[in-house]
Structure formats: structure tokens, C-alpha cells
Amino acid sequence: MQETDIITRRYYALIVLGILLPFLLSPFLSMVFGSPAQSFTYRFTLSRFLIWGVLGLMFLYARQAEVQRFLMWDEEANNFGFYIASTAILFLILFADGAIAHIPYWLGLREKNVTMLKMNASMRQYPVLLVFTAFTAGVTEEFIFRGYMISRLSLLLRNKFLPILISSLLFAAVHLGYKNAGELIFTTLFGLAFGYHYQKYRNIKVLMIVHFLWDMMASLPALKHR
């Protein structure tokens, strides 16, 4: 085997490991810093900080192990009109995704999302947690699942759609803890829409903005039900 082939294989192995890294780091950090004896609110808040820790470690991994930028694709410069139009279109798509995700409920599947109920209770008690949670999701999840994964999956796969599909399924996988079919449908569709947008327009900032605003809007009703 030629030396260039060995280097290429090692590089691809590093890429694969990097894609798996958030799924390896998150449970490890939770095991180290968390405890079942702690209150749900404490564990939930801690998990938000740990996600930032995972993102920081992935930045270091890209820099030191892969020896390249975290965001491999150059950010496209877009005018203000692009942000307004993209925000409006993405919100419309998310509303449609939400309607599709409610189909199991309309068909009679009545799942009680215990985790979400506990999260809502924590955010009612500490409203600042709502903002922190939405901001954390908007920034970290877009960096990891769109900015990092799609660009690297595009190196491994020749098909343009597969990186979007795989990243969206991985994005949905991190929401398995909700144990809710509607949530899994929504996050999969969410990932497909945002992945396509990032692949086409190479702009991560608008995705972060829309993700943050959507999570804020979706969580606000929880503050009204005391």
C-alpha cells in the first residue's frame, strides 16, 4: 500500500471518529460530572454546559487531530435581505414540519413526554434557563450537526443528499431521550431542512438565529402554565 493511501485512510478514520465524537463525549462527561442523586433541574442545567464542553473539545479535535478548521466550508457573505428571506422560509418549513410531526398524535398515539414536562417545570422556575437552553441548542447543535458533520460527510460520500440525510438522522438520535415519536419526526425533518440550507448557502449564522428563535417560541408557552 502506498504511503499516500495510508495517509488518506488515516485522515478518513479521523473524520469518522470526529463525527462519532459528540456521541462518545456526551455520555462520558455526564457520567463524570453528573449524578442521579442530583435534582432534574441541576442535571438539566449541567447538561447544557456539558454540550458547550463537547463543542469546545470538538474544536480542539479539528485543530489538533484533523489539523484543519472546524468549519471546513467558507462562510458565504450575504446581505440583510438574505437573512430576512431565509428566516421567513425556514420558519414556514418548521411550521409544516410541526404539522407533520403531529400526525401520530392525531392518529391516536398519546405519548406523555415526561422529560419535556420536567424541562418546562424547570424553565418556569428559572426563566433564564429557557433563554440559555435555546441559545445553547441554536449555537452548539448547528455548529456540530450542520457546520461540522455535513462538510465532513461530504468528504466521505459522493452523493450530495446522503450527508444531509445522515446528519439529520444523527441530529434526531440525540433527541431519543424524549421518547416521543413526534419529536423524532420533527427533528429529522428539521435536520433535513437546515442541512439542505447549509449545503446550498454555506451560512451557519442564519441557521443559529432561526434555531434559537424557534426554540424560544416553542418554549414560551411553558412559562404560562403554572
Buried (B, 14 or more C-beta within 10 A) or exposed (E): EEEEEEEEEEEEEBBEEBBEBBEEBBEEBBEEBBEEEEEEBEBBBBBBEBBEBBBEBBBEBBEEEBEBEBBBBEEEEBEEEBBEEBBEEBBEBBEEBBEEBEEBEEEEEEEEBEBBEBBBBBBBEEEEBBBBBBBBBBBBBBBBBBBBBBBBBBEEEEEEEEBBBBBBBBBBBBBEEBBBBBBBBBBBBBBBBBBBBBBEBBBBEBBBBBBBBBBBEEBEEBEEEE
